[in-house]
């Protein structure tokens, strides 16, 4: 087989990894072909040479490609649902609230079930959570004072705030980390989870 273009092979490898770690699935031959500007038969020949070189392994099927990076993380990745603006009264992980999934190494997380909340607004800017940031939430129904929680208030609306108990007023105090906003007080709330990490876009 005549040796293939090295840059094209690297482009294919990068696209396979990018697709897998963003969506949890390997791209099809058609998707690879569209990405690198080749037809499917040429992509198939590229994949054969990449397999001979040990850049990938194949197990058959349209998506049966595995890279070294994927092999290193087999069994150690999780696919977390991304929840956007939450419909009032709807369970936080209801199908209609899930926008997409993000693949993350399990070593990045503590024990427990997690989901990702896409932050809206500027109520938590003092702790570096800005509009559009992804906040990783550990799903649980309890919290310690000072934790940043996803709280359902008034039986329907969900909000991301810091959790305190005001014993003098016998209320739950939800504190926005924004000096321009005031604390909110409630008799009861339903805790949906506790924030553990933030994934940010860095503006140029």
C-alpha positions, 0 to 999 in steps of 0.5 A: 500500500502506498503510504498515506498523507501523514497530516490526513492520518493525524486529522482522522485520528484527532477527529475520532478522538474529538468525536468520542470524547464529546459525544461518547461515540466513534464517527462513521466512515461518512462522518470522517469522510465529510470532515477530512474531505475524502470519499468513504473508500479512501477513508477506509484505506487510511484506516487500514494503514493506520491500523497497520501502524498501530494508531488504531485498532478495529473490531468491525462495524461502522464505529468499531475503531479504537484509539490509544487514547480511548483504550487508556480510558476504557471503563474510566469515563462517564457520560454526564447529561447536560441540563439547561434551563429547567422546566418548572415542576419537571424533574431535573433529569427529565428527558426534555431537560437534557440538552446533550452529554459530556464525556468525562474521565471518572477520575475527575469525579468523586463517588456518586451520580453526577449531572451538568447544569449549564448556568444562566445569569450572573447570580454566582459570579463571585465564585467564578460561575458565569452565564454559560459555564458548565457546573458539575453537580453531585446528585443528592438530597442533602447538603452542608451549610456553605455548599452550593446547591441546586435547590427547588423552591416553591415546589417548581423553580430550580436555582443554584445558590449557596445554602445556609440555615438562618436559625434566628428566623427559622428559615433556609437562606439561599445566598447569591454570590453577587454583591448586587443581589439579596439573600432569599429566604424559604421555609422549605426547599428540595435539594437536588444536588451539590455543585462540585466543579466548574467547566469554563470557556475562557474568553480570548 
